[in-house]
Amino acid sequence: MTQFDWDFSAPTPSSMGDHDVPLLSDRLAGRRIALLVTGGIAAMKAPEIARGLRRNGAEVVAFCSDDALRYVARDALEWATCNGVVTSLTWRAEHLSDSAPFDAYLVAPATHNTIAKVACGIADTVVTSALASAIGRMEQGGCKVIIAPTMHGTLHNAQLVENARKLAARGVIFAAPRDAYGKHNLPDTEFLCVCVGRALSRSALRGRRILVTAGPTPVPIDGVRRIVNRFRGRLGAEIAAQLLWRGAEAELLLGDGAWRPAPWIGASIARTYDDYLRMVLARVDQGLFAGVFSAGVADYRPASAVDGKIPSGQPGLALQLVPTEKVIDRACEKDPRMHCVGFKYLEKVTEDELIRVARGRLDRASLVIATRGEDTRGTEQRALFVTNDGVRPVEGKRAIAAALADHLEALPAAAASAAVRKELRMV
């Protein structure tokens, strides 16, 4: 018997019901989302999109055109949403949703035809009628409208672009399609969920440019070999994801360590320490609200790397290592206005010693996240948030990422308050 053969054992017992979904986050908790499904083949993915939104805490109601029901079954959507599917205009005026307004309308998939009709104000189906009302609500600040276009490449014409630009100018958000096989394809479910989360975010970080560094920064020995540490950047990826969900323009700069995060995070890869230094300083030059420096930066490098490959089979190989520049110091010196979050990792020390070392970095950073090797357990870890106001323990990567984002959210308000106090003193 191999891993491909069923051994006829029963599934592992679970407390989840047939309609339940495993909750990944509460980022959309308390939000009502209208999922508008139009008549493209990608409509078959609508149940998975509905469950993805629910996995992040949302309540979902599906609206389907007649053509959409050619590609997705009503029963599948009702099973996925735990709500009835709206397929026609009735006396209940479901398309107006007066009694239970929606926070967001997600059109996925959105065909060329639907985009054209909405741009021209045509409301002749349950989907286009719901969208006509949704745009009215959007203009009053009551909801967000997100459109995920999907169509064959020949349908990407001047008319499509004109209609999309017209809607975008009114405030409609267009989710970037997945480019493959000469078509605009429906993005992954997680990508669409993040688009909805970003649209609904009220975070002070919306639109703020933030750099998150993570992973190792390899230093070459020769053209083949390199020195690299064991850090892979999973915490940094979690931080970048948290910031993206909140609407920040966050970039993950990931050192090359083989592991890669979810594609929607959009990591830039630094192949070596030199690449990392250059890329960080380039981002600082472009202007950053904050830099989150969680990368495991190499402290030493060979005095000189060999051009080519050092022959194998030698009885020994001596390497002279020299210190590297402190990239975080260079970045902070380049732009002292940038908010800085530093990280400190130690092993075989007491918490008091870890805190003492971390406090030594508060001259540069408003927050230092300090961790010990013995407090890291697989993919989870315990961290100490060290600021000038004190020390706070935080458990788990997701909680660390959320607490860090909360810290950054408070910084603009604190800066504004300081400016106001200064003006008052001058008066």
Secondary structure, DSSP 8 states (H G I E B T S, - for coil): --TTS---------S--TT-------TTTT-EEEEEE-SSGGGGGHHHHHHHHHHTT-EEEEEE-TTGGGTS-HHHHHHHHSS--B-S--TT-TTT--SS--SEEEEEEE-HHHHHHHHTT---SHHHHHHHHHHHHHHTTS-EEEEEE-EEGGG--HHHHHHHHHHHHHT-EE---EEETTEEE---HHHHHHHHHHHH---TTTT-EEEEEESB--EESSSS-EE--S---HHHHHHHHHHHHTT-EEEEEEE-SS----GGG--EEE-SHHHHHHHHHHHHHH--SEEEE--B--SEEESS--SS---S--S-----EEE---HHHHHHHH-TTSEEEEEEEESS--HHHHHHHHHTTTTT-SEEEEEEGGGEETTEEEEEEEETTEEEEEESHHHHHHHHHHHHHHHHHHHHHHHHHHHHHH-
